[in-house]
Amino acid sequence: MNKFALYLILGLSLLGACTSKTNQEEPTADSKPVPFTTTIFDSPDAGKASQTRLDDPRPNILFILTDDQPYHTVEFMPTVRETLLKQGVNFENGFVTTPLCCPSRVSILSGEYAHNHEVYTDRFPMGGAGKYDDSSSFAVWLETAGYRSAYYGKYLNEYDAVEPFGYVPPGWGDWFAFLGKNLAEEDVNSQYYSDYSISDNGNISEYAGDKSVFSADLLTQKAVDFISSSRDEPFFLYVSYYNPHSPYFWADRHADQFRSSGEIKAEAYRPTNFMEEDVSDKPAFLQDLNPIAVEKIDISYRQILRSLLSVDDGVASMLRMLDKTGLSDKTIVVYLSDNGLTVGKHRLGLTKNCAYEECVRVPFIVYAPALFPARTDSHLVANIDLAPTFAALAGAPIPGSVDGMSLLPLLEDQHSAWRDALLIEHWPTEEGVGSKIPEYYAIRTAEWKYVEYSTGERELYDLVNDPNELDNLAGDQSHQDIEAELANRLAELKKE
């Protein structure tokens, strides 16, 4: 066991992985609700950054990524809501260009659309870690610019299959990434919460059985320790939580929340397009889909919210460590999810992959109040914009292969010139609902969304008057001009 796991187990009695309670949602009646208290993780070696570091103009960059987080759920994360959202730049039109874990994560690392980096799905040969050429990620660019970079958490799907086992990609000075414990088991996903292995700079550490530590808390401890130990040099820290990905596990200390026994509660999620009744205007894949039970959606929704509380603890802990080291004004924090999740919208149960807003729109926050005044920004931004942004912040050259745009001019001046359209694309996955969704390409503008499926089916939505995408206008004579215009623009975007 490494020293961080030992420190957690011995020093933080509140930690632990959830058990078979995951699928049990029976409320308990209590006269007094169990209060929610933010758990702060500290580092015993924390100290103030040197004056030399404070005089260095290069900012630190802290990137926090969640997995399958529905856009609106940041409202149930106290620190994210009250600090990042209210005091940061909230990009309310933040998107992923391919709404699936592995291609989205590679787009983050490379700044490229999936049709250019060619990681189309989560599994080889169409996708997965083995398909990705990692020789030119932003980590490599930042390393040449003198940054100390660390990666903690989930990397890419099928990272376990990359040889040598525990492989460390170039550019990362400190590497601590999840490895599945037993790939023969059907539910390897749960092992990223409570039964997993870690590549610790290429050395394999086991976190299973009596050595198990709830993974979000392990990552948080690693992160605050890294901030503390790196306080005198410019750093890039990538914290990639597995939460709230299915099966939506949570830390034991949050077991009462979002139940009748807990202080934090949430109403059943019922947006206008929840379990959409009339899907006769939708593509055949959706009409043919057997929707899952509403009760299952409601249970999973509360589990998702509960799972996110440990991420919120992590955000609070990292912010506290930045303050403790005197680096708060020196650090830019970026918060994102690798894709969204439908939570019952359009009868899609709990899935990603789709072209609807619920799959492609994600929390997208840049928090640096000392540099960028708080605001809600409506520009179209995407995961492909992060790599060039990180490069620009670090003073590193941006390769010509990048499709995204640096957010830095937009962060400094909200009136800066910016894109007015974004490409979204999908390839059928190897299993699940994503395997039933045909290949598609879509264009998203401020007011419209137009989708072309490989089946010849089309979708067109007026997002101003129909933000829930209930009325498909494709083929409608009164909208043929805008459909033709968007089709032409989509064809151009596909060539980028």
MARVEX-847207 format. One record per residue (C-alpha): residue in one letter; x, z, y. Coordinates in steps of 0.1 Angstrom, whole numbers, padded with zeros to 4 digits, always signed. Each point is the difference from the previous one (the first is absolute). Example, Ala and Ser with C-alpha at 12.3 -4.5 7.8 and 13.67 -1.06 7.14 Angstrom:
// residues 2
A+0123+0078-0045
S+0014-0007+0034
***
This chain:
// residues 496
M+0000+0000+0000
N+0014-0008+0034
K+0003+0025+0028
F-0030-0012+0019
A-0024+0004-0029
L+0014+0035-0007
Y-0004+0009+0037
L-0036-0011-0001
I-0009+0018-0032
L+0017+0033+0009
G-0006+0001+0037
L-0035-0015+0005
S-0026+0016-0022
L-0028-0020+0015
L+0012-0033-0016
G-0012-0015-0032
A-0016-0030-0016
C-0038-0002-0005
T-0013+0001-0036
S-0029-0014-0019
K-0022+0012+0029
T+0005-0034+0015
N-0033-0013-0014
Q-0020+0032+0005
E-0018+0003+0033
E-0024+0029-0007
P-0002+0019+0033
T+0004+0037-0001
A-0022+0022+0022
D+0019+0024+0022
S-0012+0022+0028
K+0032-0007+0020
P+0016-0035-0001
V+0037-0002-0011
P+0019-0008+0032
F+0023-0029+0003
T+0035+0008+0012
T+0027-0026+0006
T+0029+0007-0023
I+0033-0005+0018
F+0032-0008-0020
D+0032+0011+0016
S+0038-0005-0005
P+0023+0030-0001
D+0028-0021+0016
A-0019-0012+0030
G+0018+0001+0033
K+0000-0018+0034
A+0013-0035+0002
S+0033-0004+0019
Q+0001-0011+0036
T+0019-0031-0011
R-0030-0010-0022
L-0024+0007+0028
D+0020-0022+0024
D+0000-0029-0025
P-0028-0024+0010
R-0008-0011-0035
P-0033+0016-0012
N-0006+0015-0034
I-0028-0017-0020
L-0023+0019-0023
F-0023-0023-0021
I-0028+0017-0020
L-0019-0022-0025
T-0031+0010-0020
D-0014-0019-0030
D-0036-0014+0000
Q-0012+0020+0030
P-0034-0010+0014
Y+0003-0007+0038
H-0023+0027+0012
T+0013+0029-0020
V+0027+0009+0025
E-0029+0018+0018
F+0001+0026-0028
M+0037+0007+0003
P+0003+0027+0027
T+0036-0007+0011
V-0002-0038-0002
R-0033+0002+0019
E+0009+0025+0027
T+0037-0010+0005
L+0008-0035-0012
L-0034-0016+0009
K-0006+0018+0033
Q+0036-0001+0013
G+0012-0033-0015
V-0008-0037+0003
N-0028-0006-0024
F-0002-0036-0010
E-0037-0002-0010
N+0005-0036-0012
G+0029+0007-0024
F+0000-0021-0031
V+0019-0008-0032
T+0004-0037-0007
T-0004+0004-0038
P-0022+0030-0009
L+0019+0010-0031
C+0028+0026-0005
C+0030-0020-0010
P-0004-0031+0022
S-0009+0021+0029
R+0030+0023-0004
V+0023-0030-0003
S-0015-0014+0032
I+0009+0033+0016
L+0036-0001-0012
S+0005-0037+0008
G-0024-0008+0029
E-0012-0030-0019
Y-0034-0013-0012
A-0004+0002-0038
H+0001-0038-0003
N+0035+0001+0014
H+0015+0030-0019
E-0019-0011-0031
V-0009+0034-0013
Y-0037-0008-0006
T-0013+0028-0022
D+0012+0034-0015
R+0013-0014-0033
F+0027-0024-0011
P+0002-0030-0001
M-0024-0003+0030
G+0012+0031+0017
G+0015+0035-0005
A+0033+0014+0010
G+0019-0025-0023
K-0013-0029+0020
Y+0012+0013+0034
D+0034-0011+0014
D+0010+0032+0018
S+0033-0013+0014
S-0016-0003+0035
S-0024+0028+0007
F-0001+0019+0033
A+0020+0028-0017
V+0029-0024-0002
W-0004-0011+0036
L-0001+0036+0012
E+0030+0010-0021
T+0021-0026+0018
A-0012+0015+0033
G+0014+0034-0009
Y-0032+0017-0012
R-0001+0025-0029
S-0030-0010-0020
A-0020+0019-0027
Y-0028-0010-0023
Y-0022+0027-0016
G-0030-0007-0023
K-0017-0030-0015
Y+0019-0032+0003
L-0014-0032-0016
N-0022-0004-0031
E+0021-0005-0032
Y+0030+0015+0017
D+0005+0017-0034
A+0007-0034-0016
V+0029-0009+0024
E+0034+0003-0016
P+0020+0022+0001
F-0026+0027-0004
G-0002+0019+0033
Y+0015-0029+0019
V+0007+0007+0037
P-0008-0030+0023
P+0026-0009+0027
G-0002+0016+0034
W-0013+0035-0010
G+0025+0028+0005
D-0022+0025-0017
W-0024-0012-0028
F-0027+0022-0017
A-0026-0022-0016
F-0027+0005-0027
L+0005-0012-0035
G-0028+0001-0026
K+0004+0027-0027
N-0014-0020-0029
L-0009-0036+0006
A-0018-0002-0034
E-0028+0023+0014
E-0030-0016+0015
D-0001+0022+0031
V+0035-0001+0013
N-0015+0003+0035
S-0007+0037-0004
Q+0037+0006-0008
Y+0009-0008+0036
Y-0018+0032+0009
S+0010+0025-0026
D+0019-0014-0029
Y+0027-0025+0010
S+0037-0008+0002
I+0020-0006+0031
S+0029-0023+0007
D+0021+0023+0021
N+0026-0024+0013
G+0001-0016-0034
N+0001+0033-0020
I-0032+0007-0019
S-0018+0034+0007
E-0030+0011-0020
Y-0030+0017+0016
A-0023+0007-0030
G-0014+0030-0019
D+0012+0033+0014
K+0023-0020+0024
S-0029-0018+0016
V-0004+0000+0037
F-0029-0016+0019
S+0016-0032+0012
A-0012+0000+0036
D+0015+0034+0005
L+0033-0010-0015
L+0002-0030+0023
T-0008+0021+0030
Q+0027+0025-0008
K+0025-0028-0005
A-0011-0015+0034
V+0004+0032+0020
D+0034+0007-0016
F+0011-0035+0009
I-0011+0003+0036
S+0019+0033+0002
S+0032-0014-0016
S+0000-0033+0019
R-0007+0015+0034
D+0033-0011+0015
E-0002-0037-0009
P-0027-0027+0004
F-0022-0002-0030
F-0028-0019-0016
L-0022+0020-0024
Y-0026-0017-0022
V-0024+0025-0016
S-0022-0019-0025
Y-0027+0024-0013
Y-0020-0010-0031
N-0031+0017+0015
P-0028-0007-0001
H+0003-0027-0027
S-0022+0004-0031
P-0004+0024-0018
Y-0001+0017+0034
F+0018+0032-0009
W+0005+0028+0025
A+0021+0031+0004
D-0014+0032-0014
R-0002+0017+0034
H-0026-0026+0011
A-0023+0003-0030
D-0028+0016+0020
Q-0001-0025+0029
F-0027-0026+0002
R-0021+0022-0023
S-0027+0026+0010
S+0026+0027-0005
G+0025-0014+0025
E+0003+0000+0038
I+0005-0038+0003
K-0030-0021-0010
A-0011-0036+0001
E-0034-0017-0002
A-0006-0026-0026
Y+0015-0033+0012
R-0029-0024+0008
P+0010-0028+0024
T-0024-0029+0005
N+0016-0022-0026
F+0002+0028-0027
M-0013-0015-0033
E-0012-0030+0020
E-0034-0010-0014
D-0001-0037+0006
V+0032-0018-0010
S-0016-0034-0006
D+0022-0014+0028
K+0032+0014-0014
P+0024-0017-0025
A-0009-0002-0037
F+0026+0027-0010
L-0019+0026+0021
Q-0034-0011-0012
D+0011+0003-0036
L+0017+0034+0005
N-0015+0030-0017
P+0001+0028+0026
I+0012+0034-0010
A-0023+0030+0004
V-0005+0015+0035
E+0007+0035-0014
K+0034-0012-0012
I+0008-0014+0035
D-0011+0032+0017
I+0022+0022-0023
S+0030-0023+0004
Y-0005+0000+0038
R+0003+0037+0002
Q+0030+0000-0023
I+0017-0026+0023
L-0006+0022+0030
R+0014+0030-0019
S+0030-0019-0011
L+0008-0009+0036
L+0003+0036+0011
S+0035+0003-0016
V+0011-0031+0019
D-0013+0016+0032
D+0020+0031-0008
G+0030-0023-0004
V-0006-0016+0034
A-0003+0034+0016
S+0032+0012-0017
M+0020-0030+0011
L-0012+0003+0036
R+0009+0037+0000
M+0035-0008-0013
L+0004-0027+0027
D-0009+0026+0026
K+0022+0026-0016
T+0030-0023+0001
G-0007-0011+0035
L-0007-0036-0011
S-0037-0003+0008
D+0007-0022+0031
K+0026-0019-0019
T-0021-0011-0030
I-0027-0027-0004
V-0025+0008-0027
V-0019-0028-0017
Y-0030+0007-0023
L-0016-0026-0022
S-0016-0007-0034
D+0010-0028-0023
N-0036-0012-0002
G-0035+0013+0005
L-0028+0009-0025
T-0037-0010-0001
V-0016+0034-0009
G-0033-0017-0010
K-0001-0026+0027
H-0014-0034-0011
R-0007+0015-0035
L+0037-0001-0006
G+0004+0036-0011
L+0036+0012+0006
T+0021-0031+0003
K+0024-0019+0021
N+0010-0038-0002
C-0031-0012+0018
A-0001-0019+0034
Y-0025+0025+0015
E+0011+0024+0027
E-0001+0029-0024
C+0029-0014-0020
V+0022-0015+0027
R-0004+0024+0029
V+0022+0031-0001
P+0010+0030+0021
F+0028-0013+0022
I+0014+0026+0024
V+0032+0001+0021
Y+0007+0035+0013
A+0027+0005+0026
P-0017+0016+0030
A+0033+0004+0019
L+0004-0038-0001
F-0035-0016-0004
P-0030+0016+0017
A-0030+0007-0023
R-0026-0028-0002
T-0023-0018-0024
D+0012-0036-0002
S-0021-0029-0013
H+0027-0026-0005
L+0003-0015-0035
V+0030+0016-0017
A+0011-0001-0036
N+0024+0013-0026
I+0022-0030+0005
D+0007+0013+0035
L+0018+0032-0011
A+0033-0015-0012
P+0007-0018+0033
T-0012+0030+0019
F+0025+0023-0019
A+0028-0025+0006
A-0008-0003+0037
L+0000+0038+0004
A+0033+0003-0018
G+0016-0029+0019
A+0004-0020-0032
P-0004-0038-0001
I-0033-0013-0013
P+0004-0027-0027
G-0017-0034+0005
S-0019+0006-0033
V-0022+0026+0016
D-0036-0010+0006
G-0010+0032+0019
M+0005+0009+0037
S+0018+0030+0014
L-0026+0025+0013
L+0025+0013+0026
P-0011-0023+0029
L-0036+0009-0007
L+0007+0037-0003
E+0018-0001+0034
D-0026-0022+0017
Q-0035-0004-0015
H-0004-0032+0021
S+0029-0018-0018
A-0007-0033-0016
W-0011+0004-0036
R-0016-0019-0029
D-0037-0008+0000
A-0003-0007-0038
L+0013+0014-0032
L+0003-0014-0036
I-0014+0020-0030
E+0007-0012-0035
H-0007+0010-0036
W+0009-0011-0035
P-0020+0012-0031
T+0016+0031-0015
E+0007+0006-0037
E-0030+0024-0005
G-0028+0019+0018
V-0022-0013+0028
G+0029-0018+0015
S+0001-0023-0030
K-0036-0011+0007
I+0006-0009+0036
P+0012-0036+0002
E+0031-0010+0020
Y-0009-0001+0037
Y+0014-0005+0035
A-0017+0014+0030
I+0005+0000+0038
R-0008+0031+0020
T-0004-0002+0038
A-0014+0025+0025
E-0035-0013-0005
W-0001-0019-0033
K+0010-0001-0036
Y+0000-0031-0021
V+0009-0001-0037
E+0007-0029-0024
Y-0001+0007-0037
S+0017-0022-0027
T-0035-0004-0014
G-0011-0020+0031
E-0021+0029+0012
R+0002+0010+0037
E-0008+0031+0021
L-0004+0002+0038
Y-0007+0032+0019
D-0008+0007+0036
L+0019+0033+0003
V-0014+0008+0034
N-0036-0001-0010
D+0004+0007-0037
P+0031+0023-0004
N-0012+0010-0035
E+0001-0036-0012
L-0035-0001-0013
D-0010-0035+0010
N+0022-0028-0013
L-0003-0029+0026
A+0020-0025-0019
G-0018-0033-0003
D-0025+0010+0027
Q-0005-0031+0023
S-0001+0021+0031
H+0035+0013-0007
Q+0016-0032-0013
D+0023-0004+0030
I+0016+0034-0002
E+0003-0004-0038
A+0018-0033+0004
E+0023+0015+0027
L+0009+0030-0022
A+0006-0023-0030
N+0025-0020+0020
R+0018+0031+0013
L+0000+0015-0035
A+0018-0031-0013
E+0026+0004+0026
L+0006+0037-0008
K+0005-0008-0036
K+0030-0022+0010
E+0018+0029+0017
***
